[in-house]
Structure formats: structure tokens, C-alpha cells
């Protein structure tokens, strides 16, 4: 039997994992950019495909190897995590890289005492606040800053001094998902939001039970109650629902495995929405 190659570096915690994820994503970004630029320019210069393939081997194929060499590091922490062992390793579509990204972003499930707090962090809430401080800084916030006596956190100089002005103008926007808007500082984590959409897309593409039992179900429901809605819009709404349900499952499983209280989402507990338990494919 072939011996498994030992991992060069054992990731000790979620913070170290974050560093490995940053490296992985940075290499991936450069690899894709390199490949695209080579192709684009080679086309314009009419360079023969064979020659171009050789250049790909020298540049982006090597970067791909670099990228791959980081997977055992990502795995060294992710694969022993109880959420992976007990649940996610049995969900079609969630691989070690995607799981490592989630782990490195969430780090500690204690940060989110309620599922709504997690939705807010991932930019998946259905309401937000358009706010302005006395100095005119504009924010899209996930809670009412006047209620919480929050002060404006915009940096005023490079010494770390903050604006600290009170919020004077707050408008609550309901039944609408927040989006990046020019001139506004956002109070969700854009990386987390991208990851949530990427996860939903992957679950959809893989066609496992998250697609057949959740996405398809909601797509039908949304289409039935919005007869004139464009198909793409229905698809995106169902995908958003899939992202939220998957996140709620992740939150519940993770908290249960750590012995923390895990209440059902507000929409299930108080609004009579159906409860769907975490799903496994095998
Ligand atoms: Zn301000």
C-alpha cells in the first residue's frame, strides 16, 4: 500500500485556515487572469494554438499545481471538524475547498447567537437600513443604528480615528435584499455574500437533494405566485432561498454539535413557514 504523503503544515485553527484560504484564492485569481490574458492576446496576434498551449503549460498549469498543493493544508483542519465529519461530507456539492472557505469566514459559530445575525453578516437579510451620519457619511446597515446607539465608524485619518458622529437619517427598507449601492458603505461582509451565492450555485449545479428538494420546490412556489416574473428572476430568487436554507442548516448543525442552543428561524417559529431539516445525500 502506498504511504500517504505527510502534510507539510498542519493548520491549527480557523484563523490559520484563513491565511491558507487567502493564498489559495489569490493564486486562483492570478491563474485565471493569466490564462485569459494569454488567450486574448494570442488570438489578437494570431499565434498558433500549439505554441499557446506550451505557454499555458509554463504559466497557468504550474499555478494550478500550486493551487492543488494547498488542498491538503485546507483539509488538514477542515476534514476533522465535526460539521464536516457528521454532515457536510455527506452533502453532494460541498467539497473541502468550499468548506474551508466557510470555516475561515465563520470561524466561530458563537459569533452568531441567532440565524438572523448570520443572514445579516452574509448580506442575505430581507430588510436593511439606509443611514446617514451627521457628517454626511452614508451606510447600508443591517440594524437600526439609533436603536443601538451606534456611532459612525468611517475612518477619518490614517491614525485610526473614526468619525464617531451620531446617525441622523435612518430609513428602514423592508422586504428587499440589500445590494451594494454607489456612495454607501455596506455593513455585511461582501466576501461572505459572494461565498453564499457560490455555495448555492454549486449545490444547484451538482443536482443533489439541495437542488431537487429545496431549489426546485421554491422555484415552483415562486413561479406560481408571481405569474409575470421573468424566468431569470425566479431562478435567482430560488437560489437565494437555497443559500438561506443551507446557511440555516449549517448554523443549526454547527451549534448542535457544539452543544449550543439552536432555535428554529424566525420565519418558521413565528410565521408558520415550513421547516426543512438539514439534508444529506448519502
Ligand atoms: Zn460619519
Boltz pocket constraint, residues with backbone or C-beta under 6 A from the ligand:
constraints:
  - pocket:
      binder: B
      contacts: [[A, 133], [A, 134], [A, 135], [A, 136], [A, 137], [A, 152], [A, 153], [A, 154], [A, 163], [A, 164], [A, 165]]
      max_distance: 6.0
